[in-house]
């Protein structure tokens, strides 16, 4: 059995095995979004996340190279859904197990987030009404952050992705503006 050494102290590090397992997972999942298909309020933010993602595992579908070496590809779709409660986000996938997915199918993840609704309906627009009732993209970005974290979970190695990509959240607070 090979021992892992800490390069700074030159001693055996029993936690190094945990880091090696995480390294196995780090780039096995590629998260793919189609920037042109995203809601307008998400496009700039997602482009910045792609640009600065530390593991470079989030890419735009149009900029993706033909040959990539990721074991798993998660195609993420976003939709602002006015039918769900304010402050909610729902994330679900079309398959729960990557291993049972047909060969020519894509593993799709759907992120549905709500619109921010404040105040009562008004017969005529009041100043600031549209500003307060615009889509609430921070819920979508929160879901994307969870998916980026899930892509590095050790459960990935089992092929069982369902628990990682199927969740819902409800904001426990409201933001101003």
Secondary structure, 3 states (H helix, E strand, C coil): CCCCECCCCCCECCCHHHHHHHHHHCCCEEEEECHHHCCHHHHHHHHHHHHHCCCCCEEEHHHCCCCCCCCEEEEEEEEECCCCCCCEEEEEECCCEHHHCCCCCCEEEEEEECECCCCCCCCCCCCCHHHHCCECCHHHHHHHHHHHHHCCCHHHHHCECHHHHCEEEECCCCCCC
